[in-house]
Amino acid sequence: MKRLLLALLCLGLVGCATTTPFSVNVDSINRTNLPSGTKYMIASGNKDVNQDDLQFMEYVSYVKRALMLNNFLLVKNVNEADVLIFLSYGIGEPAEHQYSYSSPIYGQTGVSSSTTTGSVTSFGNMATGSATTTYTPTYGVVGSSTHSGTFVTYTRFFALKAIDAKKVIQKEAPLELWSTKVISTGTSDDLRRVFPVMVAAAKPYIGKNTGNKIVINLNEGDDVVWEIKGNEFLKPAVSIDKVGFYGVDYKENIKGLGVLCRANLESGSLVLMLGLKNNTSQSIHFDIKDLLVNYGGSNLYKFNKSEAENRLLEKGTKDNMKKATNDINEHYLESHSIVPNEHYLGYVYFSEPSDILNGNKVEIEFSFDDSKVKIPFEYQGGWMTMKAFKEKFKLD
């Protein structure tokens, strides 16, 4: 009975939690483990799905993120690729299941004891009496009722198959290098919802050999799922007030550059803490001279490293000056070529807007790869060290 009710709860027939757990089967096999930095191209493995299909583009973005986290490098030219990866996916026909269970009916089963009380009244040589007996009932199961119903499940799946790119280029017989198959069965027929969960479950095993089919249980709200979704570096459930951060933008869709930013007032300056993550296979050049902070329609003055140190000496307090000056020496942003998968992060000091208050809109802007990146956020006061900045967002 307990197992059946638990199964019904998990399937959403008795109750439903807002963060749904998923059970995912992963079966991966390979010819050999490929080295870190393996270069790849990826294409659709579904016969009638092309590269421009919107759904394919969404699904492949999750797979690319998983591959990137596993140190695969995406290339655009097949002649540079070590492997060609084909992504196929789909959802099976609905399968109807029946279930039934019985629940007890409780009632009186008997009597455990009785108590009799009475009284006697006499009139001369005559007497009359009365008595009352009270019974103590017992209760228990007197029967059962049967309940039945049906529910529908769907089998969601995707597969990644990698072949040797060199064999293809040389027009030789294709050589399969590894294959990773992922299956999840449940009541949701929304593949878009389940797909990033399945990719997150498969991520540690892509291109590897699991030895057998393994089962991974994940929740939609797990960190590994948000890592694959890449929508935000912070989960939406974490509020600004709890973490002291705001205006966070950490996305792969700015031409492969992830951006994380925070600003606060310190020693008469507005201090921008900026993190850049190169999610591409090519180096990206960041030029500090292009970095601008706009507030109230004008760009704030940007202090160079020595000017920032001088301001700390003039206005800094004993409590934070030593730590802040050390952070400036170690982490002040400069022009830098960010290699693939590198986090480049540091401080920049700007002139302090005299009227800035919590909630005021601020915008940072910089250039790379002939593109302009503009990121709006809100100012929110509060000091955070570079160490805390790194630890909060688990940056290397």
C-alpha positions in Angstrom: 0.0 0.0 0.0 2.7 2.5 1.0 4.7 1.8 -2.1 1.7 2.3 -4.4 0.7 5.6 -2.7 4.4 6.8 -3.1 4.3 5.8 -6.7 1.1 7.7 -7.3 2.5 10.8 -5.5 5.6 10.7 -7.7 3.5 10.4 -10.8 1.4 13.4 -9.8 -1.9 11.4 -9.3 -2.3 12.1 -5.6 -0.4 15.3 -5.2 2.2 17.4 -7.0 5.2 19.4 -5.9 6.2 22.6 -7.6 9.7 21.2 -8.2 9.2 17.9 -9.9 11.8 15.1 -9.6 12.8 13.1 -12.7 14.4 9.7 -13.0 16.8 9.4 -15.9 18.4 6.4 -17.4 21.9 6.9 -19.0 23.7 4.3 -21.0 27.0 5.3 -22.5 29.7 3.3 -24.2 32.9 4.3 -26.0 35.8 2.9 -27.9 38.3 4.8 -25.8 38.3 8.0 -23.6 39.0 11.0 -25.7 41.5 13.7 -24.5 40.4 17.0 -23.0 40.1 19.6 -25.7 38.6 17.3 -28.3 37.3 19.4 -31.1 33.8 18.7 -32.4 31.0 19.7 -34.7 27.4 18.8 -34.0 24.5 18.1 -36.3 21.0 16.7 -36.2 20.6 13.0 -36.1 16.9 13.2 -36.8 16.2 12.6 -40.5 13.6 15.4 -41.0 15.2 17.9 -38.6 17.6 20.5 -40.0 20.1 22.7 -38.2 17.8 25.7 -38.4 14.9 24.0 -36.6 14.1 26.1 -33.6 13.5 23.2 -31.3 16.8 21.6 -32.4 18.6 24.9 -31.8 17.3 25.0 -28.2 18.1 21.4 -27.5 21.6 21.5 -29.0 22.4 24.6 -26.9 22.0 22.5 -23.8 24.2 19.7 -25.3 26.8 22.3 -26.3 26.9 23.6 -22.7 27.4 20.1 -21.3 30.1 19.4 -23.9 31.8 22.7 -23.0 31.8 21.8 -19.3 33.4 18.5 -20.3 36.2 20.4 -22.1 35.1 19.7 -25.6 35.8 22.5 -28.0 33.3 23.5 -30.7 34.7 24.4 -34.2 33.0 25.6 -37.3 35.1 23.9 -39.9 34.9 20.1 -40.3 38.6 20.0 -41.2 39.4 21.2 -37.7 37.1 18.7 -36.0 38.2 15.5 -34.3 34.7 14.1 -33.9 31.3 14.7 -35.6 28.4 14.4 -33.1 24.9 13.7 -34.1 22.0 14.6 -31.8 18.7 12.7 -32.1 15.7 13.1 -29.8 12.0 12.5 -29.5 9.1 11.4 -27.3 7.2 8.1 -27.5 3.5 7.5 -27.8 1.5 7.8 -24.6 1.2 4.6 -22.6 -1.9 4.2 -20.4 -1.5 2.4 -17.1 -4.2 1.2 -14.7 -3.9 1.1 -11.0 -6.1 0.1 -8.1 -5.8 0.0 -4.3 -8.0 -0.6 -1.3 -8.5 1.5 1.7 -9.9 0.2 5.0 -13.4 1.0 6.4 -13.4 1.5 10.2 -16.4 0.7 12.5 -17.6 -1.1 15.6 -16.4 -4.7 15.8 -17.8 -5.7 19.2 -17.9 -5.1 22.9 -14.9 -5.2 25.2 -16.7 -4.9 28.6 -20.0 -3.9 30.3 -21.0 -2.1 33.5 -24.4 -2.5 35.2 -25.7 0.0 37.8 -29.1 0.1 39.5 -31.2 1.3 42.4 -33.9 -0.2 44.8 -36.9 1.5 46.3 -38.9 -0.1 49.2 -42.5 0.5 50.3 -43.3 -1.4 53.5 -43.0 -5.1 52.8 -42.5 -4.4 49.0 -39.5 -3.2 47.0 -38.9 -2.2 43.4 -35.6 -1.8 41.5 -34.1 -0.7 38.2 -30.8 -1.5 36.5 -28.8 0.0 33.5 -26.1 -1.8 31.7 -23.4 0.3 29.8 -21.3 -1.5 27.1 -17.8 -0.4 26.0 -17.5 -1.0 22.2 -14.4 -1.9 20.3 -13.5 -0.5 16.9 -11.5 -1.8 14.0 -11.6 -2.6 10.3 -15.0 -3.8 9.3 -14.4 -3.8 5.5 -12.6 -2.2 2.7 -13.3 0.0 -0.4 -11.6 -0.4 -3.7 -10.3 2.6 -5.8 -9.0 2.4 -9.3 -8.0 4.7 -12.1 -5.6 5.3 -15.0 -2.6 7.4 -15.7 -0.5 8.1 -18.8 3.3 8.1 -19.1 5.6 9.2 -21.9 9.1 8.0 -22.8 11.4 11.0 -23.5 14.8 10.3 -25.0 17.8 11.7 -26.7 21.0 10.1 -28.1 24.5 11.4 -29.0 26.6 9.5 -31.4 30.1 10.5 -32.2 32.1 9.4 -35.2 35.7 10.0 -36.3 35.8 13.2 -38.3 39.0 12.3 -40.1 37.5 9.1 -41.5 34.7 11.2 -42.9 37.1 13.7 -44.4 39.1 10.9 -46.0 35.8 9.3 -47.3 36.5 6.1 -45.4 33.9 4.0 -43.6 32.5 5.8 -40.6 34.1 4.8 -37.3 31.9 5.2 -34.2 33.9 6.5 -31.2 31.2 6.7 -28.5 27.4 6.7 -28.0 25.4 8.1 -25.1 21.7 7.2 -24.8 19.4 8.9 -22.4 15.8 7.9 -21.5 13.3 9.2 -19.0 9.7 8.0 -18.5 7.1 10.1 -16.7 3.8 11.8 -16.9 5.0 15.0 -18.6 4.8 15.1 -22.4 6.7 18.4 -22.5 10.1 17.5 -24.0 11.3 21.1 -23.7 10.8 21.0 -20.0 12.5 17.6 -19.5 15.3 17.9 -22.0 17.7 20.1 -19.9 17.2 17.7 -16.9 18.1 14.7 -19.1 21.2 16.6 -20.4 22.2 17.5 -16.8 21.9 13.8 -15.8 24.0 12.7 -18.8 26.6 15.4 -18.6 29.2 13.5 -16.4 29.0 10.4 -18.7 28.9 11.9 -22.2 31.6 10.2 -24.3 32.4 7.9 -21.4 31.7 4.2 -20.6 29.1 3.7 -17.9 29.6 -0.1 -18.0 25.8 -0.6 -17.7 22.7 1.4 -17.7 22.6 3.7 -14.7 19.8 5.7 -13.0 20.1 9.4 -12.0 17.4 11.2 -10.0 17.3 14.9 -10.4 15.0 17.8 -9.5 14.3 20.7 -11.9 15.7 23.1 -9.3 19.0 21.3 -8.9 22.2 23.3 -9.5 23.4 20.9 -12.2 20.2 21.6 -14.1 20.5 25.4 -13.9 24.1 25.0 -15.0 22.9 23.3 -18.2 20.0 25.7 -18.7 22.4 28.6 -18.4 19.5 31.0 -18.2 21.0 32.8 -15.2 24.1 32.3 -13.1 21.8 32.7 -10.1 18.8 30.6 -9.7 15.6 32.7 -9.8 14.5 31.2 -6.5 17.4 33.0 -4.8 16.4 36.5 -4.0 18.5 39.6 -4.3 18.2 40.3 -0.6 19.5 36.9 0.4 22.7 37.0 -1.6 23.4 40.8 -1.9 23.7 40.6 -5.6 21.6 42.0 -8.4 21.6 42.7 -12.1 23.4 39.4 -12.8 23.8 38.4 -16.4 25.7 35.2 -17.1 24.7 34.0 -20.5 26.3 32.1 -23.3 24.2 33.8 -26.0 26.3 37.0 -26.1 28.5 35.4 -28.8 29.8 32.9 -26.2 30.8 35.4 -23.6 29.4 35.1 -20.1 29.2 38.3 -18.0 28.8 38.6 -14.3 28.7 42.1 -12.6 28.2 43.9 -9.4 28.8 47.5 -8.2 29.1 49.1 -4.8 30.4 52.3 -3.2 33.7 52.2 -1.5 36.0 55.1 -0.4 34.2 57.7 -2.4 34.1 55.6 -5.6 31.8 53.3 -7.5 33.5 50.0 -7.7 32.5 47.6 -10.5 33.2 43.9 -9.9 33.2 42.3 -13.3 33.6 38.6 -14.3 33.9 37.4 -17.9 33.8 33.8 -19.0 34.9 32.7 -22.4 32.5 29.9 -23.5 33.8 29.7 -27.0 36.7 27.8 -28.6 38.6 31.0 -29.6 40.4 33.5 -27.5 38.5 36.8 -26.8 40.3 40.0 -26.3 39.0 42.3 -23.5 40.2 45.9 -23.7 39.8 47.9 -20.5 39.7 51.2 -22.4 36.4 50.1 -24.0 34.8 49.6 -20.6 32.2 52.3 -19.7 29.8 52.7 -16.9 26.7 54.9 -17.6 24.7 56.5 -14.9 22.1 59.2 -15.4 22.9 59.5 -19.1 26.6 60.1 -18.8 29.7 57.9 -18.5 31.4 58.0 -15.1 35.1 58.8 -15.0 37.2 55.6 -14.8 40.3 55.6 -12.5 43.4 53.8 -13.5 45.1 51.5 -11.1 47.4 54.1 -9.5 44.5 56.6 -9.2 42.3 54.1 -7.5 45.1 53.3 -4.9 45.6 57.0 -4.3 41.9 57.5 -3.6 42.0 54.6 -1.1 44.9 56.2 0.7 43.0 59.5 0.9 39.6 58.2 1.8 39.9 54.6 2.8 39.4 53.5 6.4 41.8 51.4 8.4 39.3 48.5 8.4 39.0 48.0 4.7 42.0 49.9 3.2 44.6 47.2 3.4 42.3 44.5 2.0 41.0 46.8 -0.7 44.5 47.9 -1.8 45.6 44.3 -1.9 42.6 43.4 -4.1 43.4 46.3 -6.4 47.0 45.1 -6.8 45.9 41.5 -7.5 42.6 42.0 -9.4 42.4 45.4 -11.1 41.1 44.8 -14.6 43.4 45.4 -17.5 43.4 44.5 -21.2 43.5 40.8 -21.4 43.1 37.9 -23.9 40.6 35.5 -22.4 41.4 32.0 -23.5 38.6 29.4 -23.9 36.9 28.4 -20.6 38.8 31.0 -18.7 37.2 33.2 -16.1 38.7 36.7 -16.1 37.5 38.8 -13.2 38.5 41.9 -11.3 37.7 45.4 -10.1 37.4 48.8 -11.8 37.0 52.1 -9.9 34.8 54.9 -11.2 33.9 58.3 -9.9 31.0 58.2 -7.4 27.7 59.6 -8.6 26.7 62.1 -5.9 23.0 61.1 -6.0 23.1 57.4 -6.5 20.7 55.4 -4.3 19.8 51.8 -4.0 17.7 50.8 -7.0 19.2 53.3 -9.4 19.7 52.0 -12.9 23.3 51.6 -14.0 24.6 50.3 -17.4 28.0 48.8 -18.3 29.2 48.7 -21.8 32.3 47.2 -23.5 33.3 45.9 -26.9 34.7 42.6 -28.2 34.7 40.9 -31.5 33.4 44.1 -33.2 30.3 43.8 -31.0 28.9 46.1 -28.3 27.8 44.5 -25.1 25.4 46.5 -22.9 24.3 45.2 -19.5 21.8 47.1 -17.4 21.5 46.5 -13.6 20.5 48.2 -10.4 22.9 49.7 -7.9 22.7 48.1 -4.4 25.1 49.1 -1.6 27.2 46.6 0.3 30.8 45.6 0.3 32.0 42.2 -1.0 35.6 41.1 -1.3 37.0 39.4 -4.4 37.3 36.2 -2.4 33.7 36.3 -1.5 32.8 37.3 -5.1 34.6 34.1 -6.4 33.2 31.8 -3.7 29.6 33.1 -4.1 29.6 32.1 -7.8 32.0 29.2 -7.6 34.4 30.8 -10.0 37.9 29.3 -10.6 
